[in-house]
Amino acid sequence: MTESSIRKNERTGGSASKFDYLIVGAGFAGSVLAERLASVGRRVLIVDRRPHIGGNAYDRYDDAGILIHPYGPHIFHTNSAEVFAYLSRFTEWRPYQHRVLASVDGQELPIPINLDTVNRLYGLNLTAFQVEEFFASVAEPVEKVRTSEDVVVGKVGRDLYNKFFRGYTRKQWGLDPSELDASVTARVPTRTNRDDRYFADTYQAMPLHGYTRMFEAMLAHPNIKVMLNTDYREILHLIPHDHLIYTGPVDAFFEYQYGRLPYRSLEFRHETHDMPQFQPVGTVNFPNDYAYTRISEFKHITGQRHERTSVVYEYPQAEGDPYYPVPRPENAELYKKYEALAQAQPDVTFVGRLATYRYYNMDQVVAQALTTFKKLQDQPVKEGEPLQV
């Protein structure tokens, strides 16, 4: 839709120019809300500055014909029956349980740390009961857990912390674990059995034909219009709408009034190799060597059969697209200032990772969007002038 056609529709009262909701961002948060609102008769325009839908979960076939995730591997897992049932409306699934190895001391060892990790690393033959005693003997109890370092050394001691966590965290966040909130490493469990799955969720599966196909099905409703390669600010005052749903960075929305919220970004280096398999599992972590944190091989994740294989190397960096909110107390305090501004916007709903400055898994974003829809559904859509921001 060109600017001239937009203005023509406004002059003639064409219905194409009037939307109940303008949604900024076509990732999980925006797409779920678009689909849910459209399903109850709302007219929705969803815009994204990128040339594709799906946000960071977007996938595509590379030049070799291998299905890849341009923004790094996205592994779906959830304990929510509601979330899994909802997404199942738009995709079939391929069961997949992700496994990760860590390159440590010349070995590739299971991570999260489990019984086999300890036995192979130290040349032991412990049982599940004995490994509990081992962890207890090396743990350094912390009176009050405040940081990511406290979490790990309090569970598995200093040596395992240094081998598996400290270097990886320093690369990933540009900070020592002692400077990061406990939530960062609390996400990774420690196991006393031989379970080598990275996740233990009830539902672990990948969209059978990829995430992009799932998003296409989600947005295929006649009440939904999609505009790509679009900065929402360029069309905000050109297309009348009653309510704005914003899924981008909250500090950008308010033009960095209180300064920028810190994020970590990633650079992805994709490679295709003339071999059927590059590594034994979907992801191998490199906590102590090299500038990259991990290598992921997509064919493990998608189940695709191909004579060649494609992998991605991940290089954390400070600049670039915002991926991970940096979990430190001073950043949480800064976000509270933006949260207060957001709550004072009755005609704008903020939803998703970037808009709420939280690290969410994909299923958590879907759950947040479904909850937000229920709240919006109970609010009458007001008639009137387009929103001014």
DRENZA-163873 format. One record per residue (C-alpha): x, y, z; residue number from 1. Coordinates in steps of 0.05 Angstrom, whole numbers, m for minus. Example, Ala and Ser with C-alpha at 12.3 -4.5 7.8 and 13.67 -1.06 7.14 Angstrom:
      c1      c2      c3    i
     246     m90     156    1
     273     m21     143    2
end
This chain:
      c1      c2      c3    i
       0       0       0    1
      32      66     m22    2
      25     132      15    3
     m17     161     m42    4
     m66     102     m38    5
     m70     109      37    6
     m88     182      30    7
    m138     166     m24    8
    m173     116      21    9
    m175     168      77   10
    m207     219      31   11
    m258     172       3   12
    m273     137      69   13
    m248      70      41   14
    m252      15      92   15
    m182      m9      74   16
    m153      50     113   17
    m188      35     179   18
    m162     m17     227   19
    m182     m35     298   20
    m110     m53     314   21
     m42     m34     287   22
       9     m85     311   23
      83     m69     309   24
     125    m132     299   25
     107    m198     264   26
     143    m245     312   27
     108    m291     361   28
      77    m236     404   29
      50    m196     346   30
      28    m254     303   31
      m9    m290     359   32
     m46    m227     377   33
     m62    m212     304   34
     m92    m281     294   35
    m132    m280     359   36
    m160    m211     347   37
    m177    m226     275   38
    m213    m289     298   39
    m263    m247     337   40
    m277    m199     280   41
    m224    m145     291   42
    m189    m115     231   43
    m114    m118     241   44
     m54     m88     206   45
      12    m119     226   46
      77     m85     205   47
     149    m105     210   48
     213     m69     191   49
     244    m135     166   50
     227    m165      98   51
     196    m227     129   52
     146    m250     182   53
     165    m293     242   54
     214    m247     278   55
     276    m283     301   56
     241    m350     293   57
     238    m341     217   58
     268    m398     178   59
     284    m407     104   60
     320    m453      55   61
     392    m432      40   62
     427    m437     m27   63
     442    m511     m14   64
     368    m525      m2   65
     377    m536      73   66
     326    m507     121   67
     363    m459     167   68
     347    m409     222   69
     381    m344     201   70
     377    m317     273   71
     405    m378     307   72
     371    m443     328   73
     301    m438     356   74
     281    m501     393   75
     208    m505     414   76
     192    m534     483   77
     137    m520     533   78
     101    m548     593   79
      37    m511     573   80
     m17    m554     542   81
     m54    m490     523   82
       5    m461     485   83
      20    m526     449   84
     m53    m537     430   85
     m59    m465     404   86
       2    m470     359   87
     m20    m539     336   88
     m76    m504     298   89
     m24    m477     250   90
      27    m533     244   91
      40    m607     249   92
      99    m626     292   93
     162    m667     288   94
     182    m694     357   95
     251    m669     374   96
     291    m670     439   97
     350    m623     436   98
     418    m647     459   99
     479    m603     473  100
     551    m620     484  101
     604    m574     514  102
     676    m575     489  103
     716    m579     555  104
     787    m604     567  105
     790    m638     499  106
     724    m675     507  107
     653    m663     485  108
     611    m672     548  109
     536    m669     561  110
     507    m602     584  111
     467    m592     628  112
     517    m626     674  113
     494    m697     690  114
     522    m762     716  115
     559    m778     651  116
     589    m708     649  117
     622    m717     717  118
     645    m788     706  119
     676    m774     638  120
     708    m708     659  121
     741    m735     722  122
     750    m809     701  123
     702    m833     755  124
     649    m887     758  125
     598    m855     805  126
     526    m877     813  127
     468    m827     816  128
     470    m829     892  129
     545    m820     894  130
     543    m760     846  131
     496    m725     894  132
     549    m735     947  133
     602    m710     899  134
     563    m646     884  135
     553    m635     959  136
     627    m644     972  137
     650    m593     920  138
     593    m542     928  139
     609    m475     960  140
     545    m456     997  141
     526    m383     991  142
     487    m351    1048  143
     446    m308    1001  144
     444    m323     926  145
     449    m259     888  146
     489    m272     825  147
     497    m325     771  148
     563    m345     802  149
     529    m357     868  150
     478    m404     835  151
     530    m448     802  152
     584    m453     855  153
     530    m465     906  154
     508    m527     867  155
     569    m557     833  156
     630    m521     860  157
     685    m478     832  158
     718    m526     782  159
     655    m544     743  160
     635    m471     746  161
     701    m450     714  162
     700    m505     661  163
     628    m500     638  164
     598    m433     658  165
     645    m376     672  166
     677    m370     603  167
     612    m381     566  168
     576    m329     608  169
     632    m278     599  170
     629    m287     523  171
     553    m287     521  172
     541    m226     565  173
     607    m188     564  174
     604    m193     640  175
     629    m240     693  176
     575    m285     724  177
     589    m249     790  178
     561    m186     757  179
     497    m218     730  180
     430    m234     762  181
     421    m304     788  182
     366    m317     736  183
     418    m326     680  184
     448    m391     704  185
     388    m413     745  186
     355    m432     679  187
     405    m489     669  188
     392    m550     714  189
     442    m599     744  190
     423    m672     739  191
     444    m733     779  192
     419    m783     727  193
     441    m794     655  194
     386    m752     623  195
     424    m715     568  196
     365    m675     540  197
     376    m601     543  198
     303    m590     562  199
     257    m632     605  200
     190    m600     583  201
     128    m642     570  202
     123    m619     498  203
     186    m618     455  204
     176    m614     380  205
     192    m573     318  206
     142    m546     268  207
     141    m601     215  208
     149    m553     156  209
     185    m498     193  210
     167    m436     233  211
     155    m392     172  212
     101    m439     146  213
      69    m438     216  214
      69    m361     217  215
      40    m359     146  216
     m18    m402     169  217
     m27    m359     231  218
     m31    m295     190  219
     m73    m322     133  220
    m138    m293     162  221
    m178    m245     116  222
    m181    m194     173  223
    m105    m189     175  224
     m63    m146     129  225
      13    m150     131  226
      63     m95     113  227
     137    m114     112  228
     199     m71     103  229
     160     m18     142  230
     180      27     199  231
     115      35     237  232
     130     109     251  233
     126     123     177  234
      55      99     172  235
      29     112     242  236
      m7     177     224  237
     m26     155     154  238
     m68      94     171  239
    m125     105     220  240
    m129      54     276  241
    m159      51     345  242
    m106      16     386  243
     m31       3     378  244
       2     m62     400  245
      77     m53     405  246
     127    m110     409  247
     192     m72     396  248
     243     m44     445  249
     207      m3     497  250
     263      48     503  251
     261      61     428  252
     186      73     431  253
     198     130     480  254
     257     155     440  255
     307     135     494  256
     280     187     542  257
     317     157     601  258
     375     129     560  259
     383      62     525  260
     366      m4     559  261
     426     m50     553  262
     419    m111     507  263
     466    m163     481  264
     466    m178     408  265
     492    m234     364  266
     529    m241     299  267
     514    m305     260  268
     564    m337     213  269
     530    m390     169  270
     570    m444     133  271
     551    m502      88  272
     595    m564      86  273
     601    m620      35  274
     587    m675      86  275
     522    m705     112  276
     538    m689     185  277
     583    m637     217  278
     576    m654     292  279
     543    m708     334  280
     486    m665     363  281
     446    m603     347  282
     490    m556     387  283
     561    m557     414  284
     580    m503     464  285
     650    m474     470  286
     655    m444     539  287
     730    m433     540  288
     757    m432     470  289
     746    m387     409  290
     706    m323     403  291
     641    m358     387  292
     597    m390     441  293
     567    m447     402  294
     558    m483     335  295
     489    m510     316  296
     474    m558     259  297
     404    m549     231  298
     392    m619     202  299
     393    m649     273  300
     339    m599     292  301
     294    m602     230  302
     304    m676     213  303
     318    m658     141  304
     357    m708      99  305
     408    m678      53  306
     477    m698      26  307
     505    m632      52  308
     496    m596     118  309
     492    m524     143  310
     515    m497     210  311
     516    m430     246  312
     569    m400     291  313
     545    m350     344  314
     588    m291     364  315
     559    m249     421  316
     569    m174     415  317
     548    m109     448  318
     522     m74     385  319
     469     m97     335  320
     397    m119     338  321
     374    m127     410  322
     367    m200     430  323
     378    m209     505  324
     361    m158     560  325
     421    m155     606  326
     396    m178     675  327
     428    m131     725  328
     393     m92     781  329
     409     m24     752  330
     378     m45     685  331
     315     m69     720  332
     310      m1     754  333
     318      35     687  334
     264      m9     656  335
     216      10     712  336
     219      82     688  337
     199      60     618  338
     147      13     646  339
     114      73     682  340
     112     110     615  341
      82      49     581  342
      28      42     634  343
       8     114     622  344
      m9      99     549  345
     m82      75     549  346
     m83      67     474  347
     m20      25     469  348
      m8     m46     493  349
      64     m68     503  350
      77    m143     496  351
     136    m189     482  352
     209    m195     500  353
     233    m127     478  354
     172     m87     499  355
     174    m115     570  356
     250    m122     575  357
     248    m195     596  358
     281    m257     570  359
     224    m303     549  360
     226    m370     514  361
     181    m375     453  362
     126    m410     491  363
     127    m357     545  364
     117    m303     492  365
      58    m342     463  366
      28    m349     533  367
      37    m275     547  368
       4    m258     480  369
     m55    m304     494  370
     m65    m272     562  371
     m61    m203     532  372
    m113    m222     480  373
    m162    m242     535  374
    m153    m174     568  375
    m162    m137     502  376
    m223    m179     484  377
    m258    m153     546  378
    m246     m81     525  379
    m292     m49     473  380
    m256     m21     413  381
    m268      53     412  382
    m287      91     351  383
    m252     156     335  384
    m190     188     310  385
    m127     148     296  386
     m79     143     354  387
     m28     199     361  388
      38     181     394  389
end
